[in-house]
Amino acid sequence: MTEPQAPHSPRTFQSLLITGGAGFIGSHVIRRLLRTQPQTRIVNLDALTYAGNLANLADVEAHDHYTFVKGDIQDADLLTALFAEHAFDGVIHLAAESHVDRSITNPLAFLETNILGTATLLNVAKQSWTERGCMDEALFYHVSTDEVYGSLGQEGLFSETTPYDPRSPYSASKASSDHVVRAYHHTYGMPIVISNCSNNYGSHQFPEKLIPLMIRNIVDERPLPVYGEGINVRDWLWVEDHASAIEVILTQGWVGDTYNIGGLNEWRNIDLVHKLIELVDARLNRPEGTSKALITFVKDRAGHDLRYAIDASHLEERLGWKPSVTFDEGLANTVDWYLQNQAWMDEVTSGDYQQYYAQHYANRG
């Protein structure tokens, strides 16, 4: 199988495994699919590491079609048992170590989770779908990143045919996992789709990431650390739009195809910080520009890619998807959510949510 194959009609799923569903993007995907795919039962498998937070899904915890399982994608026995119990006909694979700075400090954790974990999941899915004779009706959806493509100069865009050129342990681990997924497709006939997205922003994001970190520090009047001169450029994708793109690719994507998902919003880091200062200061009734003095330029990150920018035309032309909000709309929505949910931010920053949910699920047996 070398050429992508179009589905005969939109797919539906009886039982869907979503890995990493307690994370930032995963929680938005689960919440959306429970609303828009009422026939589908969803199992959320998450190891609940520092960025996994079940408080993100508190509003759907009791949903009849939702089940949470705490576990690691490297645990083949657990995966085999889950496939046997739930007879999954689809997988959305989001579980990953995902923070570049942490990958520089601890690269082996990223290689183990992102490469070996993905391979373990693929192998169990292949065995299950082969034994059940449902390979042709199933789908393995691997969610990846635009960072696999490396760094752009001042011009150009990443397309689905851009050669891979990862520059960090994180992006190298994701590039490797992309290759493993494609190898299972070409070698074993595994029905797969892959998407590579740009930087996500929105509610429920762990506050080590740029936008929630800056919002929190502006509120608390703490330094706003900016790498280098702040000239690195990123394309920003509202997480709600990413979730809608994932649903479109899940139900309509061509088997064997790859889709780049971008928000069509390129911003230099320093310009984005100034935009956040403007929004937060206004909402806190501070004089315009009050928080600009908090900007602190720090030593640049090792291997810091200059620019990412996505060409999402393939996704729009083939499946009809495009972003639903402007960056101004999405960013205003995001700032308002964090300002209205500072208790959530405090719990996430302190780590208290991990202790609560560890005890909560222990009490449930």
Residue pairs with C-beta under 8 A, 6 or more apart in sequence:
1 185
1 186
1 189
1 255
1 256
2 186
2 256
3 256
4 254
4 255
4 256
4 257
5 254
5 255
5 256
6 254
7 252
7 253
7 254
7 255
10 251
10 252
11 90
11 139
11 250
11 251
11 252
12 37
12 39
12 40
12 251
13 37
13 39
13 40
13 89
13 90
13 139
13 250
14 39
14 40
14 41
14 87
14 89
15 40
15 41
15 43
15 86
15 87
15 88
15 89
15 90
16 33
16 37
16 40
16 41
16 42
16 43
16 88
16 89
16 90
16 91
16 92
17 43
17 45
17 82
17 83
17 86
17 88
17 90
17 91
17 92
18 26
18 29
18 30
18 33
18 42
18 43
18 44
18 45
18 91
18 92
18 94
19 26
19 45
19 46
19 73
19 91
19 92
19 93
19 94
19 95
19 121
20 26
20 45
20 46
20 52
20 93
20 94
20 95
20 96
21 27
21 29
21 30
21 42
21 44
21 45
21 46
21 57
21 68
21 94
22 44
22 46
22 48
22 52
22 53
22 54
22 56
22 57
22 68
23 46
23 51
23 52
23 53
23 56
23 94
23 95
23 98
23 206
24 51
24 56
24 200
24 202
24 204
24 205
24 206
24 209
24 239
25 94
25 143
25 200
25 239
25 242
25 243
26 44
26 46
26 94
26 95
27 53
27 56
27 57
27 204
28 202
28 204
28 239
28 240
28 242
28 243
29 92
29 94
29 243
29 246
29 247
30 42
30 44
30 57
30 60
30 66
31 57
31 59
31 60
31 243
32 240
32 243
32 244
32 247
33 40
33 42
33 247
34 42
34 60
34 63
34 65
34 66
36 247
37 247
37 251
38 65
40 65
41 65
41 66
41 67
41 86
42 65
42 66
42 67
43 67
43 68
43 69
43 82
43 86
43 88
44 57
44 66
44 67
44 68
44 69
45 69
45 71
45 73
45 79
45 82
45 95
46 52
46 54
46 68
46 69
46 70
46 71
46 95
47 70
47 71
47 72
47 73
47 95
48 54
48 70
48 354
48 357
48 358
49 97
50 206
50 351
50 354
51 98
51 99
51 206
53 204
53 206
53 348
53 353
53 354
53 357
54 61
54 68
54 353
54 357
54 360
55 344
55 347
55 348
55 353
55 356
55 357
56 204
57 66
57 68
60 66
61 68
67 86
68 361
69 78
69 82
70 361
71 78
71 79
71 82
72 78
72 117
73 79
73 93
73 95
73 113
73 117
73 118
73 120
73 121
74 112
74 113
74 116
74 117
74 120
75 120
76 120
76 123
76 124
79 120
79 121
79 124
80 124
80 127
80 128
82 88
83 124
83 125
83 128
84 128
87 132
88 125
88 128
88 138
89 134
89 137
89 138
89 139
90 138
90 139
90 140
90 141
90 250
91 121
91 125
91 139
91 140
91 141
92 141
92 143
92 246
92 250
93 118
93 121
93 140
93 141
93 142
93 143
94 143
95 113
95 117
96 113
96 114
96 117
96 173
96 174
96 177
97 103
97 109
97 110
97 113
97 114
97 170
97 173
98 145
98 170
99 170
99 208
99 209
100 147
100 168
100 170
100 171
100 301
101 208
101 301
102 109
102 110
102 170
103 109
103 110
103 168
103 169
103 170
103 173
104 168
104 169
104 301
104 302
104 303
107 169
107 173
110 169
110 170
110 173
111 169
111 173
111 176
113 173
114 170
114 173
114 174
114 176
114 177
115 173
115 176
115 177
115 180
118 142
118 177
118 180
118 181
119 177
119 180
122 140
122 180
122 181
122 184
122 190
125 138
125 140
125 190
126 135
126 184
126 188
126 190
129 135
129 138
129 190
135 189
135 190
135 191
136 191
138 191
139 191
139 192
139 193
139 250
139 255
140 181
140 184
140 190
140 191
140 192
140 193
141 192
141 193
141 194
141 195
141 246
141 249
141 250
141 253
142 177
142 178
142 181
142 192
142 193
142 194
142 195
143 194
143 195
143 197
143 246
144 174
144 177
144 178
144 194
144 195
144 196
144 197
145 171
145 174
145 196
145 197
146 158
146 196
146 197
146 198
146 235
146 260
146 262
146 308
146 310
147 166
147 167
147 168
147 170
147 171
147 174
147 305
147 308
148 164
148 166
148 171
148 174
148 175
148 178
148 196
149 158
149 162
149 163
149 164
149 165
149 166
149 196
149 308
150 164
150 165
150 166
150 167
150 171
150 305
151 165
151 167
151 305
151 306
151 307
151 308
152 158
152 305
152 306
152 307
152 308
152 309
153 306
153 307
154 307
156 309
157 309
157 310
157 311
158 196
158 260
158 308
158 309
158 310
158 311
159 260
159 311
159 314
160 196
160 258
160 259
160 260
160 314
164 175
164 178
164 179
166 172
166 174
166 175
167 303
167 305
168 302
168 303
168 305
178 194
178 196
181 190
181 192
181 194
182 192
182 194
184 190
184 192
185 191
185 192
185 255
185 256
191 255
191 256
192 255
192 256
193 249
193 250
193 253
193 254
193 255
193 256
193 257
193 258
193 259
194 257
194 258
194 259
195 245
195 246
195 249
195 258
195 259
195 260
195 261
196 258
196 259
196 260
196 261
196 310
197 237
197 242
197 245
197 260
197 261
197 262
197 310
198 234
198 235
198 236
198 237
198 261
198 262
198 263
198 308
198 309
198 310
199 210
199 234
199 235
199 236
199 237
199 308
200 236
200 237
200 238
200 239
200 242
201 209
201 211
201 236
201 237
201 238
201 239
201 330
201 331
201 334
202 238
202 239
202 240
202 330
202 333
202 334
202 337
203 239
203 333
203 334
203 337
203 338
203 341
204 239
204 344
205 211
205 212
205 239
206 212
206 348
207 213
207 216
207 345
207 348
207 349
210 269
210 272
211 272
211 276
211 331
211 334
212 338
212 345
214 224
214 272
214 273
214 276
214 277
215 276
215 280
215 334
215 335
215 338
215 339
216 222
216 338
216 345
216 349
217 223
217 224
217 294
218 224
218 276
218 277
218 280
218 281
218 291
218 294
219 280
219 284
219 339
219 342
221 291
221 294
222 294
223 294
223 295
223 296
224 273
224 277
224 291
224 294
224 295
224 296
225 296
225 298
226 269
226 270
226 273
226 295
226 296
226 297
226 298
227 269
227 297
227 298
227 299
227 300
227 301
227 304
228 297
228 299
228 300
228 301
228 304
229 270
229 297
230 268
230 269
230 270
230 271
230 273
230 297
231 268
231 269
231 270
231 306
232 268
232 269
232 304
232 305
232 306
232 307
233 266
233 267
233 268
233 269
233 306
233 307
233 308
233 309
234 266
234 267
234 269
234 272
234 307
234 308
235 262
235 263
235 264
235 265
235 266
235 308
235 309
235 310
236 263
236 265
236 267
236 272
236 327
236 330
236 331
237 261
237 262
237 263
237 265
237 310
237 323
238 263
238 323
238 324
238 325
238 327
238 330
238 333
238 334
240 324
240 325
240 330
241 263
241 323
241 324
241 325
241 330
242 261
244 321
244 324
245 259
245 261
245 315
245 321
246 261
248 315
248 319
248 320
248 321
249 259
249 315
249 319
249 321
252 319
253 259
253 319
254 318
257 318
259 312
259 314
259 315
259 318
259 319
260 310
260 311
260 312
260 314
260 315
261 310
261 312
261 315
261 321
262 309
262 310
262 311
262 312
263 310
263 323
263 327
263 330
264 310
264 312
264 323
265 327
266 307
266 309
267 275
267 327
270 295
273 295
274 292
275 331
276 331
276 335
277 289
277 290
277 291
277 292
277 294
278 288
278 289
279 331
279 332
279 335
280 291
280 335
280 339
281 287
281 288
281 289
281 290
281 291
282 288
283 335
283 336
283 339
284 339
312 321
312 322
315 321
315 322
316 322
325 333
338 345
347 353
